[in-house]
């Protein structure tokens, strides 16, 4: 899937369900890395819940071609992403 100026994003599927994905190489200066992305029904609401539970929004919710995402840090500093997936074409 093309993501405009963000390159290509490959979605991994199990049957017809999207269960994971990977972008192309990271931007200059960012080393290759893994990141956990958790699917949620409502990204904005999940960020509020995470913040109320001691987490910090590193990147507030933003729209991408695949869904609305945010980057969260838990109280120990571990980072993960949230995504509310858009409807994907069949």
SEPA-301181 format. One line per field, with one value per atom (N, C-alpha, C, O, CB): residue number from 1; residue in three letters; atom name; x, y, z. Coordinates in pm, whole numbers, plus 50000, padded with zeros to 5 digits. Each point is the difference from the previous one (the first is absolute). Glycine has a CB too. Layout:
BEGIN
lumlum <- (NUM | ...)
guro <- (ala | ...)
nuza <- (CA | ...)
east <- (X | ...)
north <- (Y | ...)
up <- (Z | ...)
//
This chain:
BEGIN
lumlum <- (1 | 1 | 1 | 1 | 1 | 2 | 2 | 2 | 2 | 2 | 3 | 3 | 3 | 3 | 3 | 4 | 4 | 4 | 4 | 4 | 5 | 5 | 5 | 5 | 5 | 6 | 6 | 6 | 6 | 6 | 7 | 7 | 7 | 7 | 7 | 8 | 8 | 8 | 8 | 8 | 9 | 9 | 9 | 9 | 9 | 10 | 10 | 10 | 10 | 10 | 11 | 11 | 11 | 11 | 11 | 12 | 12 | 12 | 12 | 12 | 13 | 13 | 13 | 13 | 13 | 14 | 14 | 14 | 14 | 14 | 15 | 15 | 15 | 15 | 15 | 16 | 16 | 16 | 16 | 16 | 17 | 17 | 17 | 17 | 17 | 18 | 18 | 18 | 18 | 18 | 19 | 19 | 19 | 19 | 19 | 20 | 20 | 20 | 20 | 20 | 21 | 21 | 21 | 21 | 21 | 22 | 22 | 22 | 22 | 22 | 23 | 23 | 23 | 23 | 23 | 24 | 24 | 24 | 24 | 24 | 25 | 25 | 25 | 25 | 25 | 26 | 26 | 26 | 26 | 26 | 27 | 27 | 27 | 27 | 27 | 28 | 28 | 28 | 28 | 28 | 29 | 29 | 29 | 29 | 29 | 30 | 30 | 30 | 30 | 30 | 31 | 31 | 31 | 31 | 31 | 32 | 32 | 32 | 32 | 32 | 33 | 33 | 33 | 33 | 33 | 34 | 34 | 34 | 34 | 34 | 35 | 35 | 35 | 35 | 35 | 36 | 36 | 36 | 36 | 36 | 37 | 37 | 37 | 37 | 37 | 38 | 38 | 38 | 38 | 38 | 39 | 39 | 39 | 39 | 39 | 40 | 40 | 40 | 40 | 40 | 41 | 41 | 41 | 41 | 41 | 42 | 42 | 42 | 42 | 42 | 43 | 43 | 43 | 43 | 43 | 44 | 44 | 44 | 44 | 44 | 45 | 45 | 45 | 45 | 45 | 46 | 46 | 46 | 46 | 46 | 47 | 47 | 47 | 47 | 47 | 48 | 48 | 48 | 48 | 48 | 49 | 49 | 49 | 49 | 49 | 50 | 50 | 50 | 50 | 50 | 51 | 51 | 51 | 51 | 51 | 52 | 52 | 52 | 52 | 52 | 53 | 53 | 53 | 53 | 53 | 54 | 54 | 54 | 54 | 54 | 55 | 55 | 55 | 55 | 55 | 56 | 56 | 56 | 56 | 56 | 57 | 57 | 57 | 57 | 57 | 58 | 58 | 58 | 58 | 58 | 59 | 59 | 59 | 59 | 59 | 60 | 60 | 60 | 60 | 60 | 61 | 61 | 61 | 61 | 61 | 62 | 62 | 62 | 62 | 62 | 63 | 63 | 63 | 63 | 63 | 64 | 64 | 64 | 64 | 64 | 65 | 65 | 65 | 65 | 65 | 66 | 66 | 66 | 66 | 66 | 67 | 67 | 67 | 67 | 67 | 68 | 68 | 68 | 68 | 68 | 69 | 69 | 69 | 69 | 69 | 70 | 70 | 70 | 70 | 70 | 71 | 71 | 71 | 71 | 71 | 72 | 72 | 72 | 72 | 72 | 73 | 73 | 73 | 73 | 73 | 74 | 74 | 74 | 74 | 74 | 75 | 75 | 75 | 75 | 75 | 76 | 76 | 76 | 76 | 76 | 77 | 77 | 77 | 77 | 77 | 78 | 78 | 78 | 78 | 78 | 79 | 79 | 79 | 79 | 79 | 80 | 80 | 80 | 80 | 80 | 81 | 81 | 81 | 81 | 81 | 82 | 82 | 82 | 82 | 82 | 83 | 83 | 83 | 83 | 83 | 84 | 84 | 84 | 84 | 84 | 85 | 85 | 85 | 85 | 85 | 86 | 86 | 86 | 86 | 86 | 87 | 87 | 87 | 87 | 87 | 88 | 88 | 88 | 88 | 88 | 89 | 89 | 89 | 89 | 89 | 90 | 90 | 90 | 90 | 90)
guro <- (unk | unk | unk | unk | unk | unk | unk | unk | unk | unk | unk | unk | unk | unk | unk | unk | unk | unk | unk | unk | unk | unk | unk | unk | unk | unk | unk | unk | unk | unk | unk | unk | unk | unk | unk | unk | unk | unk | unk | unk | unk | unk | unk | unk | unk | unk | unk | unk | unk | unk | unk | unk | unk | unk | unk | unk | unk | unk | unk | unk | unk | unk | unk | unk | unk | unk | unk | unk | unk | unk | unk | unk | unk | unk | unk | unk | unk | unk | unk | unk | unk | unk | unk | unk | unk | unk | unk | unk | unk | unk | unk | unk | unk | unk | unk | unk | unk | unk | unk | unk | unk | unk | unk | unk | unk | unk | unk | unk | unk | unk | unk | unk | unk | unk | unk | unk | unk | unk | unk | unk | unk | unk | unk | unk | unk | unk | unk | unk | unk | unk | unk | unk | unk | unk | unk | unk | unk | unk | unk | unk | unk | unk | unk | unk | unk | unk | unk | unk | unk | unk | unk | unk | unk | unk | unk | unk | unk | unk | unk | unk | unk | unk | unk | unk | unk | unk | unk | unk | unk | unk | unk | unk | unk | unk | unk | unk | unk | unk | unk | unk | unk | unk | unk | unk | unk | unk | unk | unk | unk | unk | unk | unk | unk | unk | unk | unk | unk | unk | unk | unk | unk | unk | unk | unk | unk | unk | unk | unk | unk | unk | unk | unk | unk | unk | unk | unk | unk | unk | unk | unk | unk | unk | unk | unk | unk | unk | unk | unk | unk | unk | unk | unk | unk | unk | unk | unk | unk | unk | unk | unk | unk | unk | unk | unk | unk | unk | unk | unk | unk | unk | unk | unk | unk | unk | unk | unk | unk | unk | unk | unk | unk | unk | unk | unk | unk | unk | unk | unk | unk | unk | unk | unk | unk | unk | unk | unk | unk | unk | unk | unk | unk | unk | unk | unk | unk | unk | unk | unk | unk | unk | unk | unk | unk | unk | unk | unk | unk | unk | unk | unk | unk | unk | unk | unk | unk | unk | unk | unk | unk | unk | unk | unk | unk | unk | unk | unk | unk | unk | unk | unk | unk | unk | unk | unk | unk | unk | unk | unk | unk | unk | unk | unk | unk | unk | unk | unk | unk | unk | unk | unk | unk | unk | unk | unk | unk | unk | unk | unk | unk | unk | unk | unk | unk | unk | unk | unk | unk | unk | unk | unk | unk | unk | unk | unk | unk | unk | unk | unk | unk | unk | unk | unk | unk | unk | unk | unk | unk | unk | unk | unk | unk | unk | unk | unk | unk | unk | unk | unk | unk | unk | unk | unk | unk | unk | unk | unk | unk | unk | unk | unk | unk | unk | unk | unk | unk | unk | unk | unk | unk | unk | unk | unk | unk | unk | unk | unk | unk | unk | unk | unk | unk | unk | unk | unk | unk | unk | unk | unk | unk | unk | unk | unk | unk | unk | unk | unk | unk | unk | unk | unk | unk | unk | unk | unk | unk | unk | unk | unk | unk | unk)
nuza <- (N | CA | C | O | CB | N | CA | C | O | CB | N | CA | C | O | CB | N | CA | C | O | CB | N | CA | C | O | CB | N | CA | C | O | CB | N | CA | C | O | CB | N | CA | C | O | CB | N | CA | C | O | CB | N | CA | C | O | CB | N | CA | C | O | CB | N | CA | C | O | CB | N | CA | C | O | CB | N | CA | C | O | CB | N | CA | C | O | CB | N | CA | C | O | CB | N | CA | C | O | CB | N | CA | C | O | CB | N | CA | C | O | CB | N | CA | C | O | CB | N | CA | C | O | CB | N | CA | C | O | CB | N | CA | C | O | CB | N | CA | C | O | CB | N | CA | C | O | CB | N | CA | C | O | CB | N | CA | C | O | CB | N | CA | C | O | CB | N | CA | C | O | CB | N | CA | C | O | CB | N | CA | C | O | CB | N | CA | C | O | CB | N | CA | C | O | CB | N | CA | C | O | CB | N | CA | C | O | CB | N | CA | C | O | CB | N | CA | C | O | CB | N | CA | C | O | CB | N | CA | C | O | CB | N | CA | C | O | CB | N | CA | C | O | CB | N | CA | C | O | CB | N | CA | C | O | CB | N | CA | C | O | CB | N | CA | C | O | CB | N | CA | C | O | CB | N | CA | C | O | CB | N | CA | C | O | CB | N | CA | C | O | CB | N | CA | C | O | CB | N | CA | C | O | CB | N | CA | C | O | CB | N | CA | C | O | CB | N | CA | C | O | CB | N | CA | C | O | CB | N | CA | C | O | CB | N | CA | C | O | CB | N | CA | C | O | CB | N | CA | C | O | CB | N | CA | C | O | CB | N | CA | C | O | CB | N | CA | C | O | CB | N | CA | C | O | CB | N | CA | C | O | CB | N | CA | C | O | CB | N | CA | C | O | CB | N | CA | C | O | CB | N | CA | C | O | CB | N | CA | C | O | CB | N | CA | C | O | CB | N | CA | C | O | CB | N | CA | C | O | CB | N | CA | C | O | CB | N | CA | C | O | CB | N | CA | C | O | CB | N | CA | C | O | CB | N | CA | C | O | CB | N | CA | C | O | CB | N | CA | C | O | CB | N | CA | C | O | CB | N | CA | C | O | CB | N | CA | C | O | CB | N | CA | C | O | CB | N | CA | C | O | CB | N | CA | C | O | CB | N | CA | C | O | CB | N | CA | C | O | CB | N | CA | C | O | CB | N | CA | C | O | CB | N | CA | C | O | CB)
east <- (50085 | 49915 | 50090 | 50094 | 49719 | 50157 | 50077 | 49950 | 49880 | 50160 | 50055 | 49964 | 50050 | 50043 | 49966 | 49984 | 50041 | 50148 | 50083 | 49687 | 50263 | 50140 | 50059 | 50118 | 49836 | 49964 | 50049 | 50046 | 50039 | 49808 | 50148 | 50049 | 49894 | 49881 | 50341 | 49822 | 49912 | 49981 | 50094 | 49982 | 49805 | 49969 | 49941 | 49903 | 50058 | 50097 | 49952 | 49917 | 50045 | 50156 | 49675 | 49910 | 50006 | 49983 | 49865 | 50177 | 50001 | 49859 | 49934 | 50310 | 49709 | 49863 | 49997 | 50090 | 49830 | 49974 | 49968 | 49858 | 49905 | 50251 | 49829 | 49872 | 49974 | 50081 | 49830 | 49977 | 49968 | 50029 | 49978 | 49848 | 50225 | 50024 | 50143 | 50095 | 49735 | 50184 | 50131 | 50048 | 49931 | 50018 | 50168 | 50050 | 50134 | 50052 | 49826 | 50179 | 50129 | 50042 | 49930 | 50134 | 50051 | 50049 | 50138 | 50052 | 49717 | 50290 | 50133 | 50017 | 49960 | 50130 | 49969 | 50030 | 50132 | 50066 | 49808 | 50163 | 50133 | 50105 | 49973 | 49930 | 50216 | 50108 | 49962 | 49931 | 50238 | 49877 | 49966 | 50066 | 50087 | 49889 | 49982 | 50056 | 50148 | 50048 | 49727 | 50296 | 50142 | 50022 | 49927 | 50107 | 50065 | 50033 | 49926 | 50034 | 50014 | 49852 | 49925 | 50047 | 49984 | 49814 | 50259 | 50049 | 49883 | 49891 | 50315 | 49816 | 49895 | 49960 | 50084 | 50005 | 49781 | 49951 | 49864 | 49936 | 50191 | 49830 | 49866 | 49916 | 50052 | 50035 | 49785 | 49908 | 49871 | 49948 | 50156 | 49844 | 49872 | 49888 | 50000 | 50100 | 49805 | 49884 | 49876 | 49978 | 50141 | 49801 | 49878 | 49878 | 49984 | 50127 | 49802 | 49878 | 49896 | 49979 | 50070 | 49888 | 49894 | 49882 | 50015 | 50154 | 49715 | 49882 | 50002 | 49956 | 49914 | 50181 | 49999 | 50135 | 50024 | 49722 | 50340 | 50136 | 49998 | 50073 | 50011 | 49832 | 49997 | 49957 | 50058 | 49890 | 49950 | 49953 | 50106 | 50017 | 49746 | 50308 | 50104 | 50116 | 50060 | 49876 | 50096 | 50106 | 49957 | 50081 | 49994 | 49799 | 49949 | 50012 | 50047 | 49791 | 50119 | 50008 | 50145 | 50029 | 49763 | 50298 | 50142 | 50054 | 50074 | 49954 | 49937 | 50047 | 49946 | 50072 | 49939 | 49863 | 49940 | 50061 | 49988 | 49800 | 50276 | 50061 | 50150 | 50069 | 49758 | 50224 | 50140 | 50088 | 50120 | 49845 | 49980 | 50077 | 50012 | 49934 | 49991 | 50160 | 50021 | 49989 | 50058 | 50091 | 49778 | 49992 | 50127 | 50020 | 49725 | 50340 | 50123 | 49963 | 50055 | 50085 | 49766 | 49943 | 49848 | 49946 | 50257 | 49730 | 49854 | 49941 | 50071 | 49935 | 49869 | 49939 | 50016 | 49983 | 49854 | 50196 | 50017 | 49947 | 49995 | 50209 | 49755 | 49942 | 50106 | 50089 | 49697 | 50203 | 50085 | 49906 | 49881 | 50318 | 49852 | 49914 | 49943 | 49899 | 50236 | 49928 | 49951 | 49915 | 49931 | 50270 | 49803 | 49919 | 50050 | 50098 | 49849 | 49986 | 50039 | 50091 | 49965 | 49817 | 50337 | 50104 | 50043 | 49976 | 50101 | 49988 | 50064 | 50117 | 50003 | 49778 | 50316 | 50113 | 49992 | 49989 | 50156 | 49861 | 49983 | 50125 | 50067 | 49683 | 50280 | 50105 | 49931 | 49923 | 50259 | 49848 | 49939 | 50079 | 50102 | 49817 | 50036 | 50067 | 50147 | 50076 | 49705 | 50263 | 50141 | 50083 | 50121 | 49807 | 50006 | 50073 | 49990 | 50047 | 50105 | 49788 | 49983 | 49902 | 49896 | 50152 | 49985 | 49916 | 49925 | 50051 | 50108 | 49722 | 49920 | 49909 | 49986 | 50022 | 49930 | 49910 | 49858 | 49979 | 50212 | 49713 | 49860 | 49952 | 50044 | 49918 | 49945 | 49941 | 49854 | 49964 | 50260 | 49693 | 49862 | 50001 | 50006 | 49888 | 50100 | 50015 | 49885 | 49884 | 50242 | 49907 | 49898 | 49946 | 50064 | 50047 | 49772 | 49951 | 50099 | 50037 | 49719 | 50287 | 50095 | 49925 | 49906 | 50277 | 49859 | 49933 | 50024 | 50107 | 49917 | 49878 | 50015 | 50075 | 50022 | 49768)
north <- (49883 | 50117 | 50124 | 50009 | 49866 | 50218 | 50124 | 50097 | 50015 | 49951 | 50102 | 50095 | 50140 | 50076 | 49740 | 50218 | 50134 | 50022 | 49917 | 50168 | 50029 | 50032 | 49915 | 50013 | 50218 | 49682 | 49913 | 49865 | 49914 | 50201 | 49865 | 49877 | 49892 | 50029 | 50027 | 49821 | 49884 | 49931 | 49992 | 49979 | 49980 | 49927 | 49866 | 49996 | 50218 | 49677 | 49866 | 49950 | 50000 | 49954 | 50002 | 49946 | 49848 | 49941 | 50262 | 49733 | 49854 | 49955 | 50060 | 49934 | 49901 | 49954 | 49854 | 49922 | 50244 | 49800 | 49862 | 49982 | 50051 | 49936 | 49940 | 49997 | 50138 | 50053 | 49766 | 50240 | 50135 | 50107 | 50118 | 49782 | 50061 | 50095 | 50053 | 49923 | 49958 | 50251 | 50061 | 49977 | 50037 | 50137 | 49764 | 49968 | 50065 | 49985 | 49801 | 50285 | 50065 | 50073 | 49999 | 49826 | 50238 | 50071 | 50054 | 49999 | 50058 | 49991 | 50058 | 50109 | 49982 | 49800 | 50329 | 50105 | 49967 | 49901 | 50273 | 49910 | 49989 | 50044 | 50010 | 50030 | 49986 | 50043 | 50131 | 50083 | 49804 | 50131 | 50123 | 50122 | 49988 | 49877 | 50251 | 50126 | 50010 | 49931 | 50178 | 49975 | 50021 | 50034 | 50081 | 49996 | 49861 | 50026 | 49913 | 49999 | 50229 | 49697 | 49910 | 49858 | 49953 | 50203 | 49775 | 49864 | 49903 | 50024 | 50025 | 49843 | 49898 | 49951 | 49986 | 49944 | 50046 | 49958 | 49933 | 50010 | 50177 | 49745 | 49941 | 50090 | 50062 | 49701 | 50243 | 50074 | 49922 | 49949 | 50272 | 49768 | 49934 | 50098 | 50113 | 49735 | 50106 | 50081 | 49924 | 49886 | 50223 | 49955 | 49938 | 50059 | 50122 | 49837 | 49955 | 50046 | 50036 | 49925 | 49932 | 50257 | 50048 | 50046 | 50027 | 50042 | 49939 | 50047 | 50151 | 50049 | 49759 | 50266 | 50146 | 50048 | 49996 | 50015 | 50036 | 50040 | 50116 | 49999 | 49924 | 50177 | 50117 | 49961 | 50046 | 50099 | 49770 | 49955 | 49915 | 50009 | 49997 | 49911 | 49915 | 50084 | 49964 | 49851 | 50296 | 50089 | 50063 | 50013 | 50034 | 49993 | 50056 | 49895 | 50031 | 50120 | 49726 | 49893 | 49974 | 49985 | 49912 | 50097 | 49978 | 50112 | 49974 | 49903 | 50246 | 50115 | 49995 | 50031 | 50106 | 49824 | 49989 | 49885 | 49996 | 50100 | 49811 | 49883 | 50019 | 49905 | 49951 | 50266 | 50028 | 50004 | 50027 | 49868 | 50080 | 50007 | 50143 | 50091 | 49679 | 50250 | 50131 | 49988 | 49908 | 50162 | 50019 | 50003 | 50065 | 50121 | 49891 | 49909 | 50051 | 50069 | 50105 | 49711 | 50124 | 50061 | 49990 | 49890 | 50050 | 50172 | 50003 | 49932 | 49987 | 50228 | 49742 | 49931 | 50079 | 50122 | 49775 | 50029 | 50059 | 49901 | 49880 | 50254 | 49918 | 49918 | 49952 | 50076 | 50049 | 49749 | 49940 | 49933 | 49986 | 49978 | 49994 | 49929 | 49868 | 49952 | 50153 | 49837 | 49872 | 50015 | 49906 | 49988 | 50223 | 50021 | 50115 | 50066 | 49694 | 50264 | 50106 | 49939 | 49902 | 50226 | 49932 | 49944 | 50099 | 50120 | 49739 | 50087 | 50080 | 49919 | 49878 | 50241 | 49951 | 49934 | 50032 | 50116 | 49898 | 49881 | 50011 | 49948 | 49909 | 50064 | 50087 | 49950 | 49960 | 50077 | 50072 | 49730 | 49958 | 50063 | 50064 | 49717 | 50204 | 50066 | 49961 | 50074 | 49933 | 49879 | 49960 | 50047 | 49982 | 49821 | 50260 | 50050 | 49912 | 50038 | 50068 | 49775 | 49913 | 50065 | 50051 | 49742 | 50204 | 50065 | 49897 | 49891 | 50303 | 49843 | 49918 | 50094 | 50118 | 49679 | 50149 | 50079 | 49946 | 49881 | 50175 | 50031 | 49962 | 50032 | 50097 | 49945 | 49875 | 50031 | 49958 | 49891 | 50082 | 50116 | 49968 | 49988 | 50100 | 50024 | 49754 | 49973 | 50058 | 49997 | 49794 | 50262 | 50037 | 49873 | 49895 | 50329 | 49785 | 49888 | 49976 | 50094 | 49957 | 49825 | 49967 | 49942 | 49922 | 50035 | 50082 | 49946 | 49851 | 49951 | 50268 | 49707 | 49855 | 49967 | 49883 | 50082)
up <- (50000 | 50000 | 50000 | 50079 | 50043 | 49789 | 49994 | 50106 | 50021 | 49734 | 50312 | 50105 | 49964 | 50087 | 50085 | 49699 | 49956 | 50027 | 49965 | 50078 | 50020 | 50026 | 50113 | 50031 | 49890 | 50140 | 50107 | 49946 | 50078 | 50081 | 49709 | 49941 | 49990 | 49984 | 50105 | 49921 | 49984 | 50134 | 50080 | 49683 | 50263 | 50122 | 49959 | 49924 | 50211 | 49913 | 49969 | 50116 | 50114 | 49741 | 50116 | 50102 | 49994 | 49893 | 50094 | 50127 | 50010 | 50035 | 50085 | 49988 | 49860 | 50023 | 50042 | 49970 | 49862 | 50238 | 50034 | 49950 | 50059 | 50149 | 49681 | 49932 | 49944 | 49923 | 50230 | 49884 | 49953 | 50104 | 49974 | 49883 | 50261 | 50108 | 49997 | 49990 | 50148 | 49871 | 50016 | 50142 | 50095 | 49729 | 50192 | 50135 | 50030 | 50111 | 49875 | 49920 | 50023 | 49875 | 49899 | 50267 | 49842 | 49884 | 50022 | 50112 | 49830 | 49952 | 50008 | 49895 | 49885 | 50202 | 49953 | 49902 | 49931 | 50033 | 50104 | 49768 | 49939 | 50101 | 50119 | 49650 | 50181 | 50089 | 50069 | 49941 | 49911 | 50273 | 50074 | 49937 | 49914 | 50296 | 49836 | 49953 | 50034 | 50091 | 49935 | 49903 | 50025 | 50147 | 50057 | 49706 | 50298 | 50139 | 50099 | 50118 | 49813 | 50023 | 50088 | 49970 | 49887 | 50123 | 50088 | 49974 | 49980 | 50052 | 50084 | 49789 | 49988 | 50139 | 50088 | 49685 | 50246 | 50132 | 49985 | 49896 | 50215 | 49994 | 50007 | 50090 | 50093 | 49871 | 50010 | 50084 | 50011 | 49901 | 50032 | 50187 | 50020 | 49969 | 50047 | 50130 | 49742 | 49966 | 50044 | 49960 | 49842 | 50280 | 50052 | 49931 | 49995 | 50227 | 49724 | 49935 | 50105 | 50096 | 49702 | 50183 | 50089 | 49914 | 49881 | 50297 | 49883 | 49927 | 49980 | 49896 | 50198 | 50005 | 49997 | 50054 | 50121 | 49908 | 49882 | 50040 | 50099 | 50099 | 49677 | 50198 | 50089 | 50141 | 50099 | 49704 | 50207 | 50132 | 50069 | 50122 | 49795 | 50007 | 50059 | 50053 | 50101 | 49742 | 50091 | 50050 | 50132 | 50092 | 49672 | 50246 | 50126 | 50111 | 50110 | 49764 | 50098 | 50100 | 50040 | 50119 | 49787 | 49997 | 50030 | 50087 | 50095 | 49688 | 50187 | 50079 | 50142 | 50095 | 49696 | 50225 | 50133 | 50080 | 50123 | 49786 | 50021 | 50065 | 50023 | 50037 | 49857 | 50083 | 50027 | 49877 | 50011 | 50204 | 49667 | 49877 | 49951 | 50051 | 49890 | 49958 | 49940 | 49849 | 49941 | 50251 | 49746 | 49854 | 49946 | 50016 | 49989 | 49931 | 49938 | 49869 | 49966 | 50140 | 49820 | 49880 | 50014 | 50004 | 49848 | 50155 | 50009 | 49876 | 49899 | 50237 | 49867 | 49886 | 49870 | 49995 | 50162 | 49737 | 49867 | 49897 | 50024 | 50050 | 49811 | 49895 | 49902 | 49961 | 50063 | 49937 | 49896 | 49900 | 50028 | 50133 | 49724 | 49905 | 50054 | 49949 | 49871 | 50282 | 50053 | 50125 | 50040 | 49864 | 50159 | 50119 | 50084 | 49965 | 50034 | 50113 | 50093 | 50105 | 50064 | 49898 | 50055 | 50087 | 50107 | 49990 | 49820 | 50293 | 50104 | 50055 | 49988 | 50072 | 49999 | 50065 | 50148 | 50039 | 49751 | 50292 | 50145 | 50070 | 49952 | 50024 | 50139 | 50089 | 50130 | 50056 | 49839 | 50153 | 50127 | 50115 | 49975 | 49923 | 50227 | 50112 | 50017 | 50064 | 50046 | 49834 | 50011 | 49883 | 49998 | 50130 | 49771 | 49883 | 49878 | 49892 | 50265 | 49855 | 49884 | 49903 | 50041 | 50099 | 49731 | 49901 | 49915 | 49974 | 50021 | 49963 | 49909 | 49922 | 50033 | 50122 | 49742 | 49917 | 50008 | 50026 | 49819 | 50133 | 49991 | 49860 | 49939 | 50309 | 49700 | 49870 | 49998 | 50045 | 49843 | 50059 | 49966 | 49848 | 49929 | 50276 | 49746 | 49858 | 49919 | 50043 | 50014 | 49825 | 49902 | 49937 | 50007 | 49947 | 49984 | 49922 | 49886 | 49929 | 50130 | 49924 | 49894 | 49880 | 50017 | 50155 | 49707 | 49881 | 49989 | 50037 | 49849 | 50062 | 49984 | 49874 | 49971 | 50154)
//
